[in-house]
């Protein structure tokens, strides 16, 4: 150039990759450092910026931010200077994996911010229902988020007795990495004695790596009897022999010297629309009058919603289950309690779609299923 004039150079921008612990409530700031290099002769320049979601979601994990970053230095051509951009991170107590989002400059340069999870997961064990002939009762031990957890488990008598109704079982479990659930199978003793349904427990102790409260540490297994009452002797005329046959609502009873009870109809339970009440989901279940009784399990899920503002609901979530025994022709209200961590997420979401599934076994061992869904405007 004439006179030795030097062409102006464009500023080169860069952004670092900071991280911050999430916190349990309120907001914590994560700070990005924006650096301008090869600044012009007058030593100052500016550039626009905005945040973009990664695995973290604006509104639930951090506060969306935009603006202009300005830097200045001594008036030396080719100098560099830095400034800071802060973004608010939203704290919660939900156990989850580390999450990320980006700070993007107008020239396409970006830095990645990492929100480090600092919450321990909660642990729970379910309440299975089985028949004597199923062979085993399987408990599922679950975490509500990632962690490194160890524990001891052991069975304990309820109305069922170890050695007579089930085999005493104990051991240790370790859950880490991607493993957020494991199963414990307890062998069931199948006898030929007619008896009432019986229960036993699986207790979790010596826990390491879980939250201090909000855990469900005892599961209760229900063993449904599968042995029919002995049939009464047949009615016969004096000095003679024969059989008496009667047809009833549950099947056909045939009285002979080798009488038997046959029922091959699957039970068809009636379910009412789910409703939310004080941290629980309540459903009325009706056992058909054609059955002697209905025993089973009711399991409730939050249906996946990829458009929910709460990322926890982007996939199906199991909210809990409950067991029941209902006399034929009767109706009972079944309550499923929601964990505090799940309840917090549901209340943040506002409207939530849920679905409940009932698996029912009648006195003859036939199995029926039913399901019902609801769109809850607000989880109470």
C-alpha positions as CSV (number, residue, x, y, z in Angstrom):
1,X,0.0,0.0,0.0
2,X,1.1,3.6,-0.5
3,X,2.9,5.2,2.4
4,X,3.5,1.8,3.9
5,X,-0.1,1.6,5.2
6,X,-1.0,-1.9,6.6
7,X,-4.2,-3.7,5.8
8,X,-6.5,-4.2,8.8
9,X,-6.7,-7.7,10.2
10,X,-10.0,-9.4,11.2
11,X,-10.2,-10.3,14.9
12,X,-9.9,-14.0,15.7
13,X,-12.3,-15.2,18.4
14,X,-12.2,-18.2,20.8
15,X,-14.3,-19.5,23.7
16,X,-13.2,-21.8,26.5
17,X,-15.1,-24.9,27.8
18,X,-16.0,-24.3,31.5
19,X,-17.8,-26.6,33.9
20,X,-19.8,-26.0,37.1
21,X,-21.5,-28.1,39.8
22,X,-25.3,-27.9,39.3
23,X,-26.4,-27.2,42.9
24,X,-29.6,-28.3,44.6
25,X,-31.8,-25.2,44.2
26,X,-31.7,-21.7,42.8
27,X,-29.1,-20.8,40.2
28,X,-25.3,-21.1,39.9
29,X,-23.3,-19.2,37.3
30,X,-21.1,-20.9,34.8
31,X,-18.5,-18.5,33.3
32,X,-17.3,-18.6,29.7
33,X,-14.1,-16.7,28.7
34,X,-14.3,-15.1,25.3
35,X,-11.0,-14.0,23.8
36,X,-10.3,-11.8,20.8
37,X,-6.9,-12.0,19.1
38,X,-5.3,-9.9,16.3
39,X,-7.3,-6.9,17.5
40,X,-7.3,-3.8,15.3
41,X,-5.1,-0.8,15.8
42,X,-7.4,0.9,18.3
43,X,-7.4,-2.3,20.4
44,X,-11.1,-3.0,20.8
45,X,-13.8,-5.1,19.1
46,X,-17.1,-6.9,19.9
47,X,-19.1,-9.9,18.8
48,X,-22.6,-11.2,19.4
49,X,-23.3,-14.5,21.2
50,X,-26.2,-16.8,22.2
51,X,-26.6,-20.1,24.0
52,X,-27.7,-23.4,22.3
53,X,-29.0,-26.7,23.8
54,X,-26.9,-29.8,23.9
55,X,-27.9,-32.5,26.3
56,X,-29.0,-29.7,28.7
57,X,-32.2,-27.9,28.0
58,X,-32.8,-24.2,28.3
59,X,-35.5,-23.4,30.9
60,X,-35.1,-26.6,32.9
61,X,-31.3,-26.9,33.1
62,X,-30.0,-23.4,32.4
63,X,-31.3,-20.0,31.4
64,X,-31.1,-19.1,27.7
65,X,-28.7,-16.1,27.3
66,X,-27.7,-13.8,24.4
67,X,-25.8,-10.5,24.1
68,X,-22.6,-8.8,22.9
69,X,-19.1,-9.5,24.1
70,X,-16.7,-6.6,23.9
71,X,-12.9,-6.7,24.4
72,X,-10.3,-3.9,24.4
73,X,-6.5,-3.7,25.0
74,X,-3.6,-1.3,24.6
75,X,-3.6,0.3,21.1
76,X,-1.1,-2.2,19.7
77,X,-1.9,-3.9,16.4
78,X,-2.3,-7.6,16.8
79,X,-3.0,-7.6,20.5
80,X,-5.5,-9.8,22.3
81,X,-7.9,-9.4,25.2
82,X,-10.6,-11.4,27.0
83,X,-14.0,-10.9,28.6
84,X,-16.4,-13.1,30.6
85,X,-19.9,-14.2,29.8
86,X,-21.9,-15.8,32.6
87,X,-25.0,-18.1,32.2
88,X,-27.3,-19.1,35.0
89,X,-27.5,-22.9,35.7
90,X,-30.7,-24.1,37.4
91,X,-30.1,-26.4,40.4
92,X,-32.3,-29.4,41.3
93,X,-32.0,-32.6,43.4
94,X,-32.7,-35.0,40.5
95,X,-29.9,-37.6,39.9
96,X,-28.9,-37.4,36.3
97,X,-25.9,-37.5,34.0
98,X,-23.6,-34.5,33.4
99,X,-25.2,-32.3,30.7
100,X,-23.8,-29.8,28.2
101,X,-24.8,-26.7,26.3
102,X,-22.9,-24.3,24.0
103,X,-22.1,-20.6,23.9
104,X,-22.0,-19.7,20.2
105,X,-20.5,-16.5,18.8
106,X,-21.8,-14.8,15.6
107,X,-18.8,-16.1,13.6
108,X,-19.7,-19.7,14.4
109,X,-17.0,-20.2,17.1
110,X,-18.4,-22.0,20.2
111,X,-17.5,-23.2,23.6
112,X,-19.1,-26.1,25.5
113,X,-20.3,-25.6,29.1
114,X,-20.7,-28.7,31.3
115,X,-23.2,-28.9,34.1
116,X,-21.9,-31.5,36.5
117,X,-24.4,-33.6,38.4
118,X,-23.9,-33.4,42.1
119,X,-27.0,-35.4,43.3
120,X,-26.9,-39.0,44.5
121,X,-29.7,-41.3,43.1
122,X,-32.6,-42.7,45.0
123,X,-33.1,-46.4,45.2
124,X,-36.3,-48.5,45.3
125,X,-37.4,-52.1,45.2
126,X,-40.7,-53.2,43.7
127,X,-43.5,-55.4,45.1
128,X,-44.0,-58.4,42.8
129,X,-47.0,-60.7,42.8
130,X,-46.6,-64.3,41.7
131,X,-48.4,-67.7,41.8
132,X,-46.9,-70.7,43.6
133,X,-46.3,-72.4,40.2
134,X,-44.3,-69.5,38.8
135,X,-41.1,-70.8,40.3
136,X,-39.7,-67.6,41.7
137,X,-40.6,-64.1,42.7
138,X,-38.4,-61.5,41.0
139,X,-37.7,-58.2,42.8
140,X,-36.3,-55.3,40.7
141,X,-33.9,-52.9,42.5
142,X,-33.8,-49.6,40.6
143,X,-32.1,-46.2,40.7
144,X,-33.7,-43.1,39.5
145,X,-30.5,-41.8,38.0
146,X,-26.8,-42.8,37.4
147,X,-24.5,-43.5,40.3
148,X,-22.1,-46.0,41.9
149,X,-24.2,-47.9,44.4
150,X,-23.6,-51.0,46.6
151,X,-26.0,-52.7,49.0
152,X,-26.9,-55.9,50.8
153,X,-30.3,-57.6,50.4
154,X,-32.0,-60.3,52.4
155,X,-35.5,-61.9,52.6
156,X,-37.6,-61.8,55.7
157,X,-40.8,-63.7,56.7
158,X,-44.2,-62.1,56.5
159,X,-47.2,-64.4,56.5
160,X,-45.0,-66.7,54.3
161,X,-42.3,-68.8,55.9
162,X,-38.8,-69.4,54.6
163,X,-38.3,-73.1,53.9
164,X,-42.0,-73.8,53.6
165,X,-43.3,-71.1,51.2
166,X,-40.0,-69.7,49.7
167,X,-36.3,-70.1,50.0
168,X,-34.4,-67.6,52.1
169,X,-32.1,-65.5,49.9
170,X,-29.4,-62.9,50.6
171,X,-26.5,-61.3,48.9
172,X,-24.9,-58.1,47.6
173,X,-25.6,-55.9,44.5
174,X,-23.5,-53.3,42.8
175,X,-24.9,-50.8,40.3
176,X,-22.7,-48.4,38.3
177,X,-22.3,-46.9,34.9
178,X,-25.3,-47.6,32.6
179,X,-26.7,-50.2,35.0
180,X,-29.6,-48.5,36.9
181,X,-31.5,-51.6,37.8
182,X,-30.8,-55.3,38.7
183,X,-33.1,-58.2,39.6
184,X,-33.1,-60.6,42.6
185,X,-34.9,-63.9,42.0
186,X,-36.2,-65.7,45.1
187,X,-37.3,-69.3,44.6
188,X,-40.9,-70.2,45.5
189,X,-42.0,-73.5,47.0
190,X,-45.0,-75.0,45.2
191,X,-47.0,-77.2,47.5
192,X,-50.4,-78.9,47.1
193,X,-52.0,-77.3,50.1
194,X,-54.9,-74.8,49.7
195,X,-54.1,-71.6,51.6
196,X,-54.6,-67.9,51.6
197,X,-52.2,-65.6,49.7
198,X,-49.0,-65.0,51.7
199,X,-46.3,-62.4,51.7
200,X,-42.6,-62.0,52.4
201,X,-40.2,-59.1,52.2
202,X,-36.8,-58.2,50.6
203,X,-34.9,-55.7,52.7
204,X,-32.1,-53.5,51.4
205,X,-29.4,-52.5,53.9
206,X,-25.8,-51.3,54.1
207,X,-26.3,-48.9,51.2
208,X,-23.5,-46.8,49.8
209,X,-23.8,-44.1,47.1
210,X,-27.5,-43.3,47.4
211,X,-29.5,-40.2,48.7
212,X,-30.0,-40.0,52.4
213,X,-33.8,-40.0,52.2
214,X,-36.6,-40.7,49.8
215,X,-35.6,-44.3,49.2
216,X,-37.9,-47.4,49.2
217,X,-35.8,-50.1,50.9
218,X,-38.4,-52.9,51.4
219,X,-40.2,-54.8,48.7
220,X,-43.2,-57.1,49.6
221,X,-43.8,-60.2,47.4
222,X,-47.3,-61.7,47.3
223,X,-47.6,-65.5,46.7
224,X,-51.0,-66.4,45.3
225,X,-52.1,-69.9,46.1
226,X,-52.9,-72.1,43.1
227,X,-54.4,-75.1,44.9
228,X,-58.2,-75.6,44.6
229,X,-60.3,-76.6,47.5
230,X,-61.2,-80.2,47.6
231,X,-64.6,-80.8,45.9
232,X,-67.5,-82.0,48.1
233,X,-68.6,-85.6,47.6
234,X,-71.4,-86.1,45.0
235,X,-75.0,-86.2,46.0
236,X,-76.4,-89.7,45.3
237,X,-79.6,-91.6,45.9
238,X,-79.6,-94.0,48.8
239,X,-77.9,-97.2,47.9
240,X,-76.9,-95.9,44.4
241,X,-74.2,-93.9,42.7
242,X,-74.1,-91.1,40.3
243,X,-73.1,-87.5,39.7
244,X,-74.5,-84.0,40.2
245,X,-73.7,-81.3,37.7
246,X,-74.4,-77.6,38.1
247,X,-73.5,-74.7,35.9
248,X,-72.5,-71.4,37.5
249,X,-71.0,-68.1,36.6
250,X,-67.4,-69.1,37.1
251,X,-67.5,-72.3,35.1
252,X,-68.9,-75.8,35.5
253,X,-68.6,-77.9,38.6
254,X,-68.9,-81.6,38.1
255,X,-69.4,-83.7,41.2
256,X,-68.2,-87.3,40.9
257,X,-66.0,-89.6,42.9
258,X,-63.2,-87.6,41.2
259,X,-64.8,-84.2,41.2
260,X,-62.9,-81.2,39.6
261,X,-63.4,-77.5,39.0
262,X,-62.8,-76.1,35.5
263,X,-62.6,-72.4,34.6
264,X,-60.8,-71.3,31.5
265,X,-62.2,-67.8,31.1
266,X,-59.7,-64.9,31.6
267,X,-60.8,-62.3,34.1
268,X,-61.8,-59.0,32.6
269,X,-61.2,-56.2,35.3
270,X,-62.9,-52.8,34.9
271,X,-60.6,-49.8,35.4
272,X,-61.7,-46.2,36.1
273,X,-59.9,-43.2,34.7
274,X,-56.7,-42.4,36.8
275,X,-56.7,-39.4,39.0
276,X,-54.0,-37.6,41.0
277,X,-54.3,-37.1,44.8
278,X,-51.7,-36.0,47.3
279,X,-48.7,-37.5,45.5
280,X,-50.5,-40.7,44.4
281,X,-52.4,-42.0,41.4
282,X,-55.8,-43.5,42.3
283,X,-57.7,-46.0,40.2
284,X,-60.8,-48.0,40.9
285,X,-60.6,-51.6,39.9
286,X,-63.7,-53.8,39.6
287,X,-63.5,-57.6,39.8
288,X,-66.2,-59.2,37.7
289,X,-69.1,-60.9,39.5
290,X,-68.3,-64.1,37.5
291,X,-65.0,-64.5,39.5
292,X,-64.4,-65.7,43.0
293,X,-61.6,-63.1,43.4
294,X,-59.1,-61.1,41.4
295,X,-55.5,-60.6,42.5
296,X,-52.8,-58.8,40.7
297,X,-50.6,-55.8,40.1
298,X,-51.3,-52.3,38.8
299,X,-48.4,-50.5,37.3
300,X,-48.5,-46.8,36.2
301,X,-46.2,-45.1,33.7
302,X,-45.8,-41.5,32.5
303,X,-46.0,-41.7,28.7
304,X,-43.1,-40.2,26.7
305,X,-43.4,-36.7,25.4
306,X,-40.5,-35.4,23.3
307,X,-42.0,-31.9,23.4
308,X,-42.2,-31.6,27.2
309,X,-40.2,-28.8,28.7
310,X,-39.0,-31.3,31.3
311,X,-36.4,-33.5,29.7
312,X,-37.1,-36.3,32.2
313,X,-40.4,-36.9,30.4
314,X,-38.8,-37.3,26.9
315,X,-39.0,-41.1,27.5
316,X,-41.4,-43.4,29.3
317,X,-41.0,-43.3,33.1
318,X,-42.3,-46.0,35.5
319,X,-44.1,-44.1,38.4
320,X,-44.8,-47.1,40.6
321,X,-47.0,-50.2,41.2
322,X,-49.4,-51.6,43.7
323,X,-50.8,-55.1,44.4
324,X,-54.4,-55.9,45.2
325,X,-56.8,-58.7,46.0
326,X,-60.5,-58.0,45.3
327,X,-63.5,-60.2,45.9
328,X,-65.6,-61.1,42.8
329,X,-68.4,-58.5,42.2
330,X,-66.6,-55.9,44.3
331,X,-64.8,-52.7,43.5
332,X,-61.7,-51.3,45.2
333,X,-59.7,-48.1,45.0
334,X,-56.0,-48.8,44.4
335,X,-53.4,-46.2,45.3
336,X,-50.0,-46.0,43.7
337,X,-47.5,-43.7,45.5
338,X,-45.1,-41.7,43.4
339,X,-41.6,-41.1,44.6
340,X,-40.7,-37.6,45.6
341,X,-38.2,-37.2,42.8
342,X,-40.7,-38.3,40.2
343,X,-43.4,-36.1,41.7
344,X,-41.1,-33.1,41.4
345,X,-40.6,-33.7,37.7
346,X,-44.3,-34.2,37.0
347,X,-45.3,-31.0,38.8
348,X,-42.7,-29.1,36.8
349,X,-44.1,-30.4,33.6
350,X,-47.7,-29.4,34.3
351,X,-49.8,-31.5,31.9
352,X,-48.8,-35.1,31.9
353,X,-50.1,-38.2,30.1
354,X,-50.1,-41.4,32.1
355,X,-51.2,-45.0,31.5
356,X,-51.9,-47.8,34.0
357,X,-51.7,-51.5,33.3
358,X,-53.5,-54.2,35.4
359,X,-52.4,-57.8,35.3
360,X,-55.0,-59.9,37.1
361,X,-55.1,-63.6,38.0
362,X,-58.4,-65.3,39.1
363,X,-58.9,-68.1,41.5
364,X,-58.4,-70.7,38.8
365,X,-55.1,-69.2,37.7
366,X,-56.4,-67.6,34.5
367,X,-54.8,-64.3,33.6
368,X,-56.4,-61.1,32.2
369,X,-55.1,-57.7,31.5
370,X,-56.5,-54.2,31.1
371,X,-55.1,-50.7,30.7
372,X,-56.4,-47.1,31.0
373,X,-54.9,-43.7,30.3
374,X,-55.5,-40.1,31.3
375,X,-54.2,-36.7,30.5
376,X,-53.7,-34.9,33.9
377,X,-53.8,-31.2,33.8
378,X,-51.8,-31.0,37.0
379,X,-50.3,-33.6,39.3
380,X,-51.4,-32.8,42.8
